[in-house]
Every structure is written in structure tokens, then in C-alpha cells.
Amino acid sequence: MSFCEHCQGQRFDRAQVLRALRAARKRLRDSKTPCDADQVLALAIEAVRTLEIPHLEAMDEVAEGEVVH
């Protein structure tokens, strides 16, 4: 199965976010330091915030017969 460039980019971004969250979870487990829910969520947000995820601009003009996702 192949994906359009936009969808392939979204799949890459999703995978990148999941890897960052898994790494953050591993760091928390390895640290053995107790954390409350607020600290855990703050770490997860920071892990995602530091990612280099490009912003894709939406195209206003659509060619005849082109599929928009």
C-alpha cells in the first residue's frame, strides 16, 4: 500500500511522537522517582514539544480530479 505525501508525512509524525513518548515513559520507569499525574503529563508534553515536526500548508487550489485528504 502506498500513501500520498501528506498521509505519509502524518504517519511519520505519528511514529515520531510515539517514539518520543515511549522514550519518556522509559526514562520515568528507569528513574525510580515517584511522579504525580501532572509531572508525567508535563514530561510527555515537553517530549512532543521538542520534536521537529514540519507544518504542511494546505493548498487552496485543487486540480481537477485530484484527491484531497
VENDA-V709599 format. One record per residue. N is the residue number from 0. SS is DSSP state (h for helix, s for strand, l for the rest). PHI is phi in radians with two decimals (none if undefined). PSI is psi as a letter, one per 20 degrees, with the letter a starting at -180 (NA if undefined). Layout:
BEGIN
n->[N & N]
ss->[SS & SS]
phi->[PHI & PHI]
psi->[PSI & PSI]
END
This chain:
BEGIN
n->[0 & 1 & 2 & 3 & 4 & 5 & 6 & 7 & 8 & 9 & 10 & 11 & 12 & 13 & 14 & 15 & 16 & 17 & 18 & 19 & 20 & 21 & 22 & 23 & 24 & 25 & 26 & 27 & 28 & 29 & 30 & 31 & 32 & 33 & 34 & 35 & 36 & 37 & 38 & 39 & 40 & 41 & 42 & 43 & 44 & 45 & 46 & 47 & 48 & 49 & 50 & 51 & 52 & 53 & 54 & 55 & 56 & 57 & 58 & 59 & 60 & 61 & 62 & 63 & 64 & 65 & 66 & 67 & 68]
ss->[l & l & l & l & h & h & h & h & h & h & h & h & h & h & h & h & h & h & h & h & h & h & h & h & h & h & h & h & h & h & h & l & l & l & l & l & h & h & h & h & h & h & h & h & h & h & h & h & h & l & l & l & l & l & l & l & l & l & l & l & l & l & l & l & l & l & l & l & l]
phi->[none & -2.00 & -2.15 & -1.15 & -1.03 & -1.11 & -1.18 & -1.09 & -1.11 & -1.15 & -1.11 & -1.12 & -1.07 & -1.07 & -1.09 & -1.11 & -1.13 & -1.09 & -1.08 & -1.12 & -1.21 & -1.13 & -1.13 & -1.12 & -1.08 & -1.11 & -1.06 & -1.13 & -1.11 & -1.24 & -1.28 & 1.03 & -1.63 & -1.15 & -2.26 & -1.58 & -1.02 & -1.10 & -1.16 & -1.12 & -1.16 & -1.10 & -1.12 & -1.12 & -1.10 & -1.15 & -1.08 & -1.32 & -1.07 & -1.37 & -1.25 & -1.65 & -1.83 & -1.24 & -1.66 & -1.63 & -1.37 & -1.37 & -1.56 & -1.35 & -1.69 & -2.08 & -1.21 & -1.04 & 1.49 & -1.40 & -1.64 & -1.89 & -1.77]
psi->[p & q & q & r & g & g & h & h & g & h & g & g & g & g & h & g & g & g & g & g & h & h & h & g & g & g & g & g & g & h & h & j & p & p & q & r & h & g & g & g & h & g & g & g & g & h & g & h & h & i & q & n & o & q & p & p & p & p & p & h & p & p & q & p & i & q & p & p & NA]
END
